[in-house]
Amino acid sequence: MSRITLSPNARTVTTSLSKDVGKIVDQISKDLFTAVKNKTPVASGRAKRNWRLKKSSKNRYSISNKVPYASRLDGGYSTQAPKGMTRPSLREVATKYRR
């Protein structure tokens, strides 16, 4: 009788899983940043140029726009983006990663 026992090292598995999660978070953040930027209405281009993606910790990103009227645009003020930018972008990225 032959027996093979595999016992993965918990630290190795945890490290590997953490790296995989980090890669997924990176990609989702970049996809969301790109989607929001692409959905930003353009008159002068100032709002579109001012989107920033910042990695604040290991698996944490922030996407921001410091243009004073960005929240107004996101509320649907522009006829170019009547549904805003963030909600449609979140739906788009969520749909992509559900597949």
Buried (B, 14 or more C-beta within 10 A) or exposed (E): EEEEEEEEEEEEEEEEEEEEEEEEBEEBBBBBBBBBBEBBBEEEEEBBEBBEBEEEEEBEBEBEBEBEEBEEBBBEBBEEBEEBBBEBBEEBBEEEEEE
